[in-house]
Amino acid sequence: MKVRFAPSPTGKLHVGNIITALRNWLFVRKHGGTFLLRIDDTDFERSKPEFEAAIERDLTWLGLNWDEKERQSERAAIYEAAAEKLKSAGMLYPCYETADELERKRRIAQSRGRPPVYDRAALAMLPSDRATLEAQGQKPHWRFKLSGARVTWIDLIRGEQAVETSSLSDPVLIRADGAFLYTLPSVVDDVDLGVTHVVRGEDHVTNTGAQIEIFRALGIAEPTFGHFPLLVGADGEALSKRLGSLSIEQMRDDGLEPMAVLSVLGRIGTSDPVEAVRDLASLTATFDFSRIGRAPARFDLDDVARMNAQLLHTTEYTDVKQKLAAIGSDLGEVFWNAVRANVVRIGDVKGFVDIVHGNITPIIEDHAFAAQAAALLPPAPWDNATWSSFVNAVKEATGAKGKALFQPLRLALTGQSHGPEMAALFPLIGPERSRTRLQSE
């Protein structure tokens, strides 16, 4: 078994790309197959080395390792050979209409209530007409001649599918400048590289009908196809307008954990509940195409943040130590265990470092109450039981209780109205800082 993830290095990977990569990866890992990273860089104007590097960086960060890698820009001779085979068979024919002429034809067809399907006028051209145009410097683009028949296949996700190729325009496979468009290289690569399963978004269903005809015209059996519903935003709208904020790079820069992203994308749109998953092995074990629903899956960044918090709340110190050190916030295991339940992103720890070791602005509304509390601070050493005995002493001395007791102490000692359990935080703040903050004027 072999699958492929085939991004174009013309921009940054976003969640719409990654759900395709992830579903292919989970499927092939579950069955012990091969994951191919195919860089679709035939668009020479827009493809950039820095985007290719970013693709690899994002996949590596997510843990979606690949077994093989290919670049389409290095495989032009193979595509040329396939194109010549189709030309010889009369399945790939030259067309000379300009973009403006094609647009005019589309508008006329629509105004007459007909589908805007290419009229195959180029097939009726005489060789002499073609020679005249080429003598004038006009280069042809090349279209694949569809059969007009009904193409069917059994889809891994959607079941039996059919595309009426009579309702489609013959697809352009080669541009007038000689550049290959997506379709032919994709078909040729799937054959030449041994891809057995093509899993992608349902926006490719119509393409699949045309591609199956190209496979058959080349005399080759097509792979198995699977098409899943596209992601939409939390509001049900298409993601296209906000993909910049949903790039993997942006999520990484925002301090989200890779498994938080994968926990959401691995279960979204399936019959399984979205919940925090610690590793890809757990996602792989439960992955099955039969669990994917037919409705568009709603992606919400808040769900990723929620998964991120759940993961961090149960992460052991040894697993987070390096990340804490990288942001200058490694104060040891006791500190991490004290604050982790209040962390949504790892960067949140910095604020708690300031609380226990830095200078904060205490919030004191009743200075007499705070002064009494300062006088009751117990001597060192402090432990997790110290907070309880201190609070009881303040209660006895001031008569305060409940929120009127706890909230003024928290505000004075941390400068915040909420946060980690004070029993764990209080010993970390220590006697000296506690006294300074309670005596603040």
N, C-alpha and C positions, 0 to 999 in steps of 0.2 A: 504494500500500500504506500502511495506517495501523494501528498497534497502540496499545494503551493500557496504562499502569500506573495502577492505581486504588486507592491506599491510603486508609484511613480515618484522619482526624486525631484518633484516640482514644488514641494511644500512640506509642511510639518505633519507628522502623524497625529490623528485625533481619534476620539473614541469610536467614530464610525469605521475607521480603518482597523482599529485594534480589536473590535468585536469579531471582525472577519479573521484576523490573524489568530485570535484566541480560540475560536471555534474550530478552525482547522488544526491548530496545535493540540487541543484537548482530544479531538477525534483521532488523530494519527498517533499520539502518545498512548492512548488507551489500547490501540491495536498494534503497537510496536512497529509502526511504519516510519517513513522518512518525511521530514519537514523541509521543504525547499523555499528559500528566500530568493525570489526572482525580481530583480530590479528592472522595471519597465521604463527604460530610459531612451526610447526611440524618439521622444520629443527633444531634439537636440538644443532647441532655443531655450526651453524652460527647465530642462534637467540640470541640476547643479551637484557637484561633488559634496558640497557641505550639507545638502539635504539627504544625500545617501548616507553620509556619516551620521547624521541625526537619526535616521531610520534605525541604523544599527545600534546607536546609543539607547534609543527608546526601547527597542525590543530587549536589549540586554538588561536594562533597568527593570523591566517587567519580568524577566526570567524566561522569556520566550526564545529559547536558543534554537538555532537552525542547524540542520545537518549538511546541507549543500547550499551553495549560492551561485547564481548566474546573473550576468548582465545582458540584456537584449542588445545593447549597442555593440557587443562583441560577437553577435550571431547573425549578422546581416547576410552572409553568404548562404546560410541555411534557408532564410526567408526568400531570397532571390530564387533559389532552386525550386521552392514550392510554388512561387508565383509563376515561374516559367512552365511548370507542369500544368497549372490551371489555365494559363494562356493557350498552351498547346491543345488542351481539351476543349477550348472554346468557352470555358467557364469564367474567365477573367477578361473583360473587354474594355477598350479605351473609350473615354468620354471627354468631350471638349467644351462643355458648357462652363461658363464662368459662374462664380458665386452669385452674381447679380441675376444672371439668366435662370439659374436654378431657383432663386428666391421668387422671381416673377412667375415661374411655372407653379410653384407651391401656392402662391396667392390666387392664381387663376383657378386651380383645382379646388381650393377651399371655397372660392366665390361661387362655384358651380355645384357645391355640395358633395364633392368627391374627396376621398382621402388624398393627402398630398404625397402620393407615391410616384417615384421617378418613372417617366413614361417610356424609357428605353429607346429614346429617339436615336441614341448613338448607334444602336444595332442596325438601324436602317441606313446609316451613312455609307456612301460608296468609298472604296479605297482611294479614289482620286480626290474626293472631298477631304478625307483625312490627310492625304499628302499635301493638299493646298494649305490647310490649317497649320500643319507642322512646318511647312516651308516659310510660313509667316511668323514662326517662332512660338506657336501655341503648343504647349505640352499637355498631354492627356492625363487625367486621373483615371484610375482603373477600378471598375466595379465587378463584384462577384454576381454571377447570374443565378438568382434563386430559382428553384423549381416551380414555385407557386403551389406546392403541395402542402399537406398538413403534416407537420413534424411533431412526433410524440416522443415522450420519454417518461420514465418513472423517477420522480424526484425524491431524494432522500428525506425531504421535509414536507413537500407539498403533495406528494403522491403523483398520480398520473397527470401529466401536463401536455398541452398541445399548443402549437403556434401555427397559425395560417400564414405561410410565407407569401401568399398572394396579396396579403394586406401590407406587406413591407416593401420599402424601396430596396433595390439591389444595393448592398452596402459597399461603400468606397473602402477598398483595402490599401490602395497606394495613392498618395497625393500627387499632384502635378509636379512637385519638386522632387519626386522620387522617394519621399519618406513613407515608411510603412505606418499605417494607423494601427490601433490596438488589436484589431480582430485577427488578422492573419498571423502575426508573430505569436499571439497567445495560443492559437490552435497548433501551430507548428511546434512550439515549445512543449505544450502538453504531450504531444506525441513523442518528440525527440528525447525529452527528459523523463519520460515514463510516468507522468502524472496519472494516477488512477481515479482520483476523486477531485472534483472542482466544487468548492463550497463558497458561496458568496451571497450578496444581498439580492433581494427579489427584483431590484431594478435591472438586473441582467437577464431576466427570464426571456424577454424577446430576443436579446442577443444570442441566447443559447440556441434558439430555434435556427437562426442563421448559421451559427458556428457548427452545429451538428451537420448541416448541409455541406459545409466546407470540409469537415472531417471525412465525410463520405465521398466527396469529390476527389479527395486525395487518396481514397481507397483505404482508409484507416478507421477502425472502430473508435467511437467517441468514449470519453471517460464517463463515470457516473457523476451526475450533477445534483447539487442541493442548493436551494435558495431560501433564505430566511428573511423575515420582515425587517425593514429598516428601522433604525432608531429614530425617535422623535424626542422633542424636549418635554419637560414636565408639563407644559401647557398644551401638548399635543401638536405643536407646530414643528415644521421641519428644522433640523439642526443647522442647515446650511448658513444661516445668518450669524451663528454664534460659535462656529467651529474654532475660531482663534482662541477663545477662552477655554475650549475643551481640548486643546492640544495636550499631548502627553508631556511635552516639555513644560508647559505652563503648570500642569498638575504637580510635576516633580518640583518645580521652583516654588510652588505654593506649600510645599512641605507634606504632601500626601504620600502615603506609603504605597508601594506597588501592589501589595495584596489587597489594599482597600479598593483600588481601581479594579483589579481583577475579580474581587468578590462580587462587585456589582455587575460587571460585564459578563461574568461567568454564569450568573443565574438570571439576569434580567430577561424578561420575555419568555421564561420557562415556567413549568409547573412547580418548580422548587422555590421556596422562599428565599429572598435575598438576605443573606446573613454573612457575618464576618467569617472568612475562611483563612486559615493560617498559611496554607501552602498549596501549590499547584497540584500536588498529588491528590489532595482531597477533592479538588474540582474535577480532576481527571476521572476519579473513581465513579463519580455520579453522572458524568456527562453522557447524554444520549440525545440524538436528534428527535426522538419521539417526544421529548419533554418541551421542545420549542413550540410555542403557540403560533397562531396565524395573525394575530393582531400586532400592530406596530408597538415596539417596546418603548416605554417612556424613561428617558435617562434624566436623572436629576443629580446635580453636583452635591446637593445636600445629603443624598444617600451615600455618596463616597465619603463625605466628611463624617457621617455617622458610623460607617464601617471603620474608618480610620481611628476614630475614638475607641470603638469597641476593641480593636486590635491592640492599641497602645495600653488600654486599661488592664490587659492581661499579659502584657509582654514582660518577660523576665529581664532583670538588670543585665545579665550577661549578653542578651540579644540586642540590647540597645546602647550598651556602653560606648561603642565606637561612635555612634551618632551623637550621643551626648557630648563626647569629647570634641567632636568636630565643630560644635557650636559653643564650646566653652562652658558647658553646663553639667559636667560630670562631677557631682558632689558625692558620689558613692551610692551603694545599694539602698541604704536606709532612706536617703533623700528621694531616690526614684520611687521606692515603694510608697513613700508619703504623698507624692504629688501625682502619680500616674493616673489616678482615677479622675483627675481634673484636667487632663491633657487631651486636646482634640488633634493637634498637630505637634510634632516633636519640638518645634520652635516655641511652643507655649511654655516650655520648661524654663526658658530664660527669665520669664516674669517671676517664677518661684525662686530662682536663684537670687534675684534681687531682694525678695522678701526675707530669705533666711541669712543672706550674707551681705546684702547691699544697703544702700540708704533709701528709705522710702519716706513718704509724707504721711505720718499717722493722722487719722481722722479722730479728733477728740471733741465731743460736744459738751461733756461734763468734766471739767478739769479736776474738780474735787473728787469725783468718783475715780478717775484715772490715778490721782495721787494716792488715794487709799489703796488701790490695787497694787501700785508700785511698791508701797511699803510692805505688802504682804507676799511679795515674790519670795519663794523658798530658796535656800542656798543650793549650790550645785553639789553633787551631780544631778542632772535631770534625766528622766526616762518617760516612757509613755503613760505612766501613772501620775506624773507631776501635774499635768493639766487639770485633772479631776480634783486633786487636793487643793490646788490653787483656786480654782473656781469656787469650791466649797468654802474656802476661807474668805473670799471676797463676798460671797453670799451672806455669810454670818455677820461680816463687818458692816455691810451696806444695806442689807435687807432686800437687795435686788434679786430678781429671779426670772427664769424664762428668757425671753428675747431681750428684756431690759438688762439682763445680766450678761448674756453671751455676746450679743451684737456689739455693745460698746468695747468689749475686750478685743474682739476680732478686728474691728475697725482701727483701734489704736495700735495693735500689734502687727497687722498686715497691710493696713491702708485699703482693704477691700471688704465688701459686705458678704462675700462668699468665697469658697475655695476649699482646699484640702482640710481634712479633719485636724482640728487644732491639737488633739492629743498627740498626733504624729509630728505636727509642724512646730509646736511649742518648744520641744527640746532642741530642735535644729536652730531656732532663733536664738535661744540661749538667754541666760540671766542678764548679761550686759546690754544687749540690744533691746531686750524686753523692758528693762528699767528706763533706758534712754527714750524709748518710744512712749511709754506711759507717762513720763515726766515732761514730755514735749509741751511747750507753751504755744 
